């Protein structure tokens, strides 16, 4: 019996790489959290901490890890508290 494609660690790592490349094309930390979540799921599958269980379980783990990664990235790369970008001059005024 062969292992399903979604239970292979390298498929999750390839998805993480694809999402990281998508982040380079569409900046703004949209795909970076998903890429980190997929990479962590791949490492969990590779280490054997998460079995090849069901697809819904892996997707739930992926969603939770992606949310946590996105929140951490948002906190790390956010503007310092109280710092606001103020535009004082309009480029169309001249």
C-alpha positions as CSV (number, residue, x, y, z in Angstrom):
1,X,0.0,0.0,0.0
2,X,1.5,3.3,-1.0
3,X,1.5,6.4,1.1
4,X,-0.9,9.2,0.1
5,X,0.7,12.2,-1.5
6,X,-0.5,14.6,1.2
7,X,1.3,12.5,3.9
8,X,4.7,12.8,2.4
9,X,7.0,15.4,4.0
10,X,8.6,16.5,0.8
11,X,5.3,17.5,-0.7
12,X,4.7,19.9,2.3
13,X,8.2,21.2,1.9
14,X,7.7,21.8,-1.8
15,X,4.4,23.6,-0.9
16,X,6.4,25.8,1.6
17,X,8.9,26.6,-1.1
18,X,6.2,27.5,-3.5
19,X,4.5,29.7,-1.0
20,X,7.8,31.4,-0.1
21,X,8.3,32.2,-3.8
22,X,4.8,33.6,-4.0
23,X,5.6,35.8,-1.1
24,X,8.5,37.3,-3.1
25,X,6.1,38.1,-6.0
26,X,3.3,39.4,-3.7
27,X,5.0,41.1,-0.7
28,X,3.2,42.0,2.5
29,X,3.6,38.9,4.6
30,X,0.5,37.2,3.1
31,X,2.0,33.9,2.1
32,X,5.0,33.8,4.5
33,X,2.9,32.6,7.4
34,X,1.5,29.8,5.2
35,X,5.0,28.9,4.0
36,X,6.2,28.7,7.6
37,X,3.2,26.5,8.6
38,X,3.8,24.1,5.7
39,X,7.6,23.9,6.5
40,X,6.8,23.0,10.1
41,X,4.3,20.4,9.1
42,X,7.0,18.9,6.8
43,X,9.4,18.8,9.7
44,X,6.8,17.2,11.9
45,X,6.1,14.5,9.3
46,X,9.8,13.9,8.7
47,X,10.6,13.6,12.4
48,X,7.6,11.3,13.0
49,X,6.0,13.4,15.6
50,X,2.8,13.6,13.4
51,X,1.7,10.4,11.8
52,X,0.4,10.1,8.3
53,X,-3.1,10.3,9.9
54,X,-6.0,11.9,8.1
55,X,-5.9,14.8,5.7
56,X,-8.2,16.9,7.9
57,X,-5.9,16.5,10.9
58,X,-2.9,17.6,8.8
59,X,-4.8,20.6,7.5
60,X,-5.9,21.6,11.0
61,X,-2.3,21.4,12.2
62,X,-1.2,23.4,9.1
63,X,-3.8,26.1,9.7
64,X,-2.9,26.4,13.4
65,X,0.8,26.6,12.8
66,X,0.3,29.1,9.9
67,X,-1.8,31.4,12.2
68,X,0.8,31.3,14.9
69,X,3.6,32.0,12.4
70,X,1.7,34.9,10.9
71,X,1.1,36.4,14.3
72,X,4.8,36.1,15.3
73,X,5.9,37.6,12.0
74,X,3.5,40.4,12.4
75,X,4.8,41.2,15.9
76,X,8.5,40.9,14.8
77,X,8.2,43.1,11.6
78,X,5.6,45.6,12.8
79,X,6.4,49.3,13.1
80,X,7.5,50.4,16.6
81,X,4.6,51.3,18.9
82,X,3.3,54.9,18.3
83,X,5.3,55.3,15.1
84,X,2.9,56.5,12.4
85,X,3.9,57.5,8.8
86,X,2.7,61.1,8.3
87,X,2.6,62.5,4.8
88,X,3.1,66.3,4.9
89,X,3.4,67.1,1.2
90,X,1.3,66.0,-1.7
91,X,3.3,65.3,-4.9
92,X,0.5,66.9,-6.9
93,X,0.6,70.3,-5.2
94,X,3.3,71.8,-7.4
